[in-house]
Amino acid sequence: MRQIVLDTETTGLEPRQGHRIIEIGCVEMNDRRLTGNNFHQYLQPDREIDAGAIEVHGITNEFLQDKPRFKDVVEDFIEYIRGAELIIHNAPFDVGFLDHEFRLCDQNIMITELATVTDTLTMARRLHPGQRNSLDALCKRYEINNSHRTLHGALLDSEILADVYLGMTGGQAALSLGGSDGSDLTRVSAIRRLSAERSKLQVVSVSDAEQVLHEAKLDQFGERCLWRK
């Protein structure tokens, strides 16, 4: 499965007030492995960045003066995300801005027509109701090192969110090797990234003969067989 973890930085909070995207950062995962095939672009928004936004991401108007506009990279971006599952924290924010940018450059398309969208904020609220579920809070909860994150940045936040997503969807996070008192509990303290070149796990399919034996065994349970329900 091809998944793309995506984040944006913007000039402000509301596209309906004319705010624009100034950075797009994406990291690609195939079969839950980071591939290194990233998409990262700073963008000239043709407007001033709010002072409050600069305090969050540190991107200045001067820095963006020579950067391309969204319309200059839109075709490459569309092809990059097409057919993938987008993993986004607080997805309505980023999707709303991206759809706004599509409209401004006369692209008659929306994000949800190009890719499916998974909102990790919604996932986190379901998994951890009543708790803080910001990206920083999730990093602390899943023991992911984000000490290098002094300012927000689209590519950096996408890389961190990829680790958070793998932690949230990874299933068992601890293995008890000792007695019932849990004294020998070994915890997984971090997400271990696997190389994209690493060989895939071998999948062994059941043979026809084994399937026949399996069905015969289930027949012995009659109507009580929960497997077939």
C-alpha positions as CSV (number, residue, x, y, z in Angstrom):
1,M,0.0,0.0,0.0
2,R,1.4,3.4,-1.0
3,Q,0.9,6.0,1.8
4,I,2.0,9.6,1.8
5,V,2.4,11.5,5.1
6,L,1.7,15.2,4.3
7,D,1.9,18.5,6.0
8,T,1.7,22.2,4.9
9,E,2.7,25.5,6.3
10,T,0.7,28.6,5.5
11,T,0.6,32.4,5.7
12,G,-2.3,32.2,8.2
13,L,-5.2,30.2,9.3
14,E,-8.0,30.8,6.9
15,P,-7.9,30.4,3.1
16,R,-11.2,32.3,2.8
17,Q,-9.3,35.3,4.1
18,G,-6.8,35.0,1.2
19,H,-4.2,33.0,3.1
20,R,-1.9,30.7,1.1
21,I,0.3,27.6,1.3
22,I,4.0,28.4,1.6
23,E,5.5,24.9,2.2
24,I,4.4,21.4,1.3
25,G,6.2,18.4,2.8
26,C,5.5,14.8,2.0
27,V,7.2,11.5,2.8
28,E,6.3,8.3,1.1
29,M,5.8,4.9,2.7
30,N,5.3,1.6,0.9
31,D,4.2,-1.4,3.0
32,R,4.9,0.8,6.1
33,R,8.5,1.4,5.1
34,L,9.8,4.9,4.3
35,T,11.1,4.9,0.7
36,G,13.0,8.2,0.6
37,N,10.8,9.4,-2.3
38,N,9.8,12.7,-0.7
39,F,8.1,15.8,-2.1
40,H,9.2,19.1,-0.6
41,Q,8.6,22.6,-1.9
42,Y,8.6,26.1,-0.6
43,L,6.1,28.4,-2.4
44,Q,5.8,32.1,-3.1
45,P,2.3,33.1,-1.8
46,D,2.1,36.6,-3.4
47,R,1.0,38.0,-0.1
48,E,2.5,38.8,3.3
49,I,2.8,36.2,6.0
50,D,1.0,36.9,9.3
51,A,3.5,37.7,12.1
52,G,1.9,35.0,14.3
53,A,2.5,32.4,11.5
54,I,6.1,33.4,11.3
55,E,6.5,32.7,15.0
56,V,5.2,29.2,14.4
57,H,7.2,28.1,11.4
58,G,10.0,30.7,11.0
59,I,9.5,31.1,7.3
60,T,9.8,34.8,6.2
61,N,8.6,36.8,3.3
62,E,12.1,37.5,2.2
63,F,13.0,33.8,2.1
64,L,10.1,33.0,-0.3
65,Q,10.8,35.8,-2.8
66,D,12.5,33.6,-5.3
67,K,10.5,30.4,-4.7
68,P,8.0,29.0,-7.3
69,R,4.3,29.5,-7.1
70,F,1.8,26.7,-6.5
71,K,0.8,26.7,-10.1
72,D,4.4,26.0,-11.1
73,V,4.5,22.7,-9.2
74,V,0.8,21.7,-9.2
75,E,1.2,19.0,-11.9
76,D,4.2,17.4,-10.2
77,F,2.3,17.4,-6.9
78,I,-0.9,15.9,-8.4
79,E,1.1,13.1,-10.0
80,Y,3.0,12.5,-6.7
81,I,-0.1,12.0,-4.6
82,R,-2.4,10.4,-7.2
83,G,-3.9,7.1,-6.0
84,A,-2.2,7.2,-2.6
85,E,-3.6,7.3,1.0
86,L,-2.7,10.6,2.5
87,I,-1.9,10.6,6.2
88,I,-2.5,14.1,7.7
89,H,-2.8,15.4,11.2
90,N,-5.9,17.6,11.4
91,A,-6.6,16.8,7.8
92,P,-9.4,19.4,7.2
93,F,-6.9,22.2,7.6
94,D,-4.4,21.0,5.0
95,V,-7.0,19.6,2.6
96,G,-9.0,22.9,2.8
97,F,-5.8,24.9,1.8
98,L,-4.8,22.5,-0.9
99,D,-8.3,22.5,-2.5
100,H,-8.2,26.4,-2.3
101,E,-4.8,26.4,-4.2
102,F,-6.3,24.1,-6.8
103,R,-9.1,26.5,-7.4
104,L,-6.8,29.5,-7.7
105,C,-4.8,27.9,-10.5
106,D,-7.9,26.6,-12.3
107,Q,-7.4,23.0,-11.5
108,N,-10.9,21.5,-11.6
109,I,-10.1,18.8,-9.0
110,M,-10.2,18.2,-5.2
111,I,-7.8,16.3,-3.0
112,T,-10.4,13.6,-2.3
113,E,-10.6,12.9,-6.1
114,L,-6.9,12.2,-6.2
115,A,-6.3,10.2,-3.0
116,T,-8.0,8.9,0.2
117,V,-7.4,10.8,3.4
118,T,-6.7,9.5,6.9
119,D,-6.8,12.1,9.7
120,T,-4.4,11.0,12.5
121,L,-6.0,13.6,14.8
122,T,-9.3,11.8,14.5
123,M,-7.5,8.5,15.1
124,A,-5.7,9.8,18.2
125,R,-8.9,11.2,19.7
126,R,-10.5,7.8,19.3
127,L,-7.6,6.0,20.8
128,H,-6.9,8.5,23.6
129,P,-10.2,10.3,24.4
130,G,-10.0,13.2,26.7
131,Q,-6.2,13.6,26.3
132,R,-4.0,16.0,24.5
133,N,-3.4,14.8,20.9
134,S,-1.2,17.4,19.4
135,L,1.8,16.1,17.4
136,D,4.1,16.9,20.3
137,A,1.8,15.1,22.8
138,L,1.7,12.0,20.6
139,C,5.5,12.0,20.3
140,K,5.7,11.9,24.1
141,R,3.1,9.2,24.3
142,Y,4.7,7.0,21.7
143,E,8.3,7.8,22.9
144,I,9.3,9.4,19.6
145,N,12.2,11.8,19.7
146,N,11.2,15.2,18.5
147,S,13.8,17.3,20.3
148,H,15.0,18.7,17.0
149,R,11.6,20.3,16.4
150,T,12.0,23.8,17.6
151,L,9.8,25.3,14.9
152,H,7.1,23.8,12.7
153,G,8.2,22.7,9.2
154,A,6.2,20.8,6.7
155,L,8.8,18.1,5.8
156,L,10.1,17.7,9.4
157,D,6.5,17.4,10.7
158,S,5.7,14.8,8.0
159,E,8.7,12.7,9.0
160,I,7.7,12.9,12.7
161,L,4.1,12.2,11.9
162,A,5.2,9.1,9.9
163,D,6.8,7.7,13.1
164,V,3.7,8.6,15.2
165,Y,1.4,6.9,12.7
166,L,3.5,3.8,12.7
167,G,3.3,3.8,16.5
168,M,-0.4,4.4,16.6
169,T,-1.1,1.5,14.1
170,G,1.7,-0.9,15.1
171,G,-0.3,-3.1,17.5
172,Q,1.6,-4.6,20.4
173,A,4.3,-2.3,21.8
174,A,5.6,-4.4,24.6
175,L,6.7,-8.0,25.2
176,S,6.6,-9.7,28.5
177,L,9.5,-12.1,28.9
178,G,9.1,-12.9,32.6
179,G,6.5,-13.8,35.1
180,S,3.1,-12.4,35.8
181,D,4.6,-9.5,37.9
182,G,5.8,-7.9,34.7
183,S,9.3,-7.5,36.1
184,D,10.9,-8.5,32.8
185,L,8.7,-6.3,30.6
186,T,10.7,-5.1,27.7
187,R,9.3,-1.9,26.1
188,V,9.8,-0.7,22.6
189,S,11.2,2.8,23.1
190,A,11.2,4.0,19.5
191,I,10.1,3.3,16.0
192,R,12.8,1.4,14.1
193,R,12.8,2.4,10.4
194,L,13.4,-0.4,7.9
195,S,15.3,0.1,4.7
196,A,13.2,0.2,1.6
197,E,15.6,-2.4,0.0
198,R,14.9,-4.9,2.8
199,S,13.3,-8.1,1.4
200,K,9.6,-8.5,2.0
201,L,8.2,-11.1,4.3
202,Q,7.5,-14.4,2.6
203,V,3.8,-15.2,2.4
204,V,3.0,-18.9,2.4
205,S,-0.4,-19.7,0.9
206,V,-2.5,-22.6,2.0
207,S,-2.5,-25.6,-0.3
208,D,-5.8,-27.1,-1.8
209,A,-5.3,-30.2,0.4
210,E,-4.8,-28.2,3.5
211,Q,-7.9,-26.1,2.7
212,V,-10.0,-29.4,2.4
213,L,-8.7,-30.6,5.8
214,H,-9.5,-27.2,7.3
215,E,-13.1,-27.2,6.0
216,A,-13.6,-30.8,7.3
217,K,-12.4,-29.7,10.7
218,L,-14.9,-26.8,10.7
219,D,-17.7,-29.2,9.7
220,Q,-17.2,-31.0,13.0
221,F,-18.4,-28.0,14.9
222,G,-21.6,-27.7,12.9
223,E,-23.7,-24.6,13.6
224,R,-21.5,-23.7,16.6
225,C,-18.6,-22.8,14.3
226,L,-17.9,-19.1,14.8
227,W,-15.2,-19.0,12.1
228,R,-17.8,-19.2,9.3
229,K,-19.9,-16.5,10.9
